[in-house]
Amino acid sequence: MKKRANFLFIEKNNGIYTLSMTPELQDDIGTVGFVEYTDVDELKTDDAILNLEASKTVLELASPLAGKVVERNEAATSEPTLLNSAKAEENWVVRLTNVDEEAFNKLEEA
C-alpha cells in the first residue's frame, strides 16, 4: 500500500514503512548534491529526517509519520544523486517501524 504526504511516498511492506521522494519533489529541487541525515532514531510527525542541498534549493525533509528509524539510505550521503533516481531501490530516504497504522491510513492515496 502506498500513500503520499510532505512530497514523499510512504510505502508499507511487512510492517516496514519506506519513505522516498516523489517525482514532483525531485523535479522541484533539482540535482541533489549533499545529504546529511539527522541522528534521531525516533521520529515524531514533522521531525527533520535529513537536510539536503540541491541545484535549486536547500531543504529540510520532514517526516509525515512518527516511527522508529530502522534504516537510512546511507549510500545517498556519499552519492547524493541517488535521491534523484527513478528507481525505488535507489531513491528511498528512510525506513520506519512502530508507525501508527491509523495515522498511515489517513494519508493521501498515492
N, C-alpha and C positions, 0 to 999 in steps of 0.2 A: 504494500500500500504506500502511495506517495502523496505527500502534502507539500504545501509551499507557504512560506512566511519569511519576512525580512529579506526578500530576494534570495532565499535559499530553498532548495529542495530538501525535504526530510523524508527519507525512505526507511520504512520499518521492515526488518527481516529477522525473524527468530529472536525478537527481544532486543535487537541492536538497531539503533536509530542513526543512520548515516546522513550527515549534513553536507550538501555540496552547493556551489554557486549556480544560480540559474543562468541560462544563456544571456538573458537581458542584463544581468549584473555584469557578466563577463564583458559584454559589449560596451556597457556604460563606463566601466573603469579602465578599459584598455589592457595593455600587456602588463602583467604583474612582474615587478622587478625585485620586490623584497617582501618577505613574510616573517613575522615574529609572533609566535604563539604566547598567550598568557600562561602562567604556570598554575592556574587554578584547575583543580581536578573535580570540583563540584560546582557546576554552573547553575545559577539562578536565571530565570527568564530575563532577557535583555542584558545579561553579563557579556563582557567582551570575550570573544573566542580568540581573536587574533587581530593584529594590526598589519596592514599591508600598504605598500606603495606601488602604484601602477602608473602607466603613462599619462592617465587623465586625472588621477586623484590620489589622495592619501585617505585611508578608510579604516575605521574600527568596525569589524564584523561582529554583530551581536547575536546571541543565541535566542531563537524563538521559543525554546523549551528549557526547563530545568532538568538536570540529569547529571550523572557521573560520566566524566570523560574516560573512556577506556582505550582510546587510540587517537593519535593525531597523525595527520599526513606529514610526517617529518621530512619526507622526500621533498616537499614543497619549500622547506627552508633553504635547502641547497639548490633546488631547481624550481624557483617560484612560478615559472611559466606553465608548470603542470596544472595550476589552477585555471589556466585559460584553455585547457584541453577539452575537446568534445567527448572524450572517453570518461565514463563514470568511474572507472578504476583508477584514473589519474587525478581527476579534479575534485575529489572529496576533501572536506576540511577536517571534520572530527567525527568520531563515533561515540554515541552515548548509550548508557543503560540507565535503569532506575528512573525512567521517564513516566510521568503521569499520563496514563492512557487516555483519560478524559481530555486533558489539555491537547494531546496529539490529535484526537478526533475532532476537536473544534477548529483546527487549522483548515485553511482553504484547500480544496482538492487540487492536485497538480494536473 
